[in-house]
Amino acid sequence: MTGEQLRSMRVGAGLNQPDGAAALGVPLGTLQRYERGQADVPDEVADMAAAAFFGTGIERDGEDGITTVALGEAALMLTEQQRDQLYERVRRTLVAEAIARVVRARVEDALSAVLARREDELARVNRTLARRDDELARVNRALARHKDELARANRALAAIGEQTRGR
């Protein structure tokens, strides 16, 4: 779309430049550059112009996936080739959205699977740590018993030493 076509569309919709810029969601200076031909009109802005100035509608019907694209009466100002290009851009947008939904679902599934594996690994690590804690508690109890035995042996040796000195 050329800047001149964008200007024609805006004027045909009865909008001044500030209102047209607001409808497109671009700064006033940007719209002015487009209309003067000082900057190319991006496809996204052309699509927004069709929606804002001509009442283009995209209607999505829930589960069955049927999508209807309708142009308002002001779209009659477009040539057949321009209408076809607009329809094609809308179709590409809808296809991209569908692909994005599929990719998003697959990523979410993959992340869920990774999360489940990580949770399983964490559970295994926790079970291993619990076993190690049990082993450590057994070793500590054995050390305590050996310490008690060593204390008794030391007392017995001390008693034998006193008996030996006493003779």
Secondary structure, DSSP 8 states (H G I E B T S, - for coil): --HHHHHHHHHHTT--HHHHHHHHTS-HHHHHHHHHTSS---HHHHHHHHHHHH--EEEEETTTTEEEEE--GGGGGS-HHHHHHHHHHHHHHHHHHHHHHHHHHHHHHHHHHHHHHHHHHHHHHHHHHHHHHHHHHHHHHHHHHHHHHHHHHHHHHHHHHHHHHH-
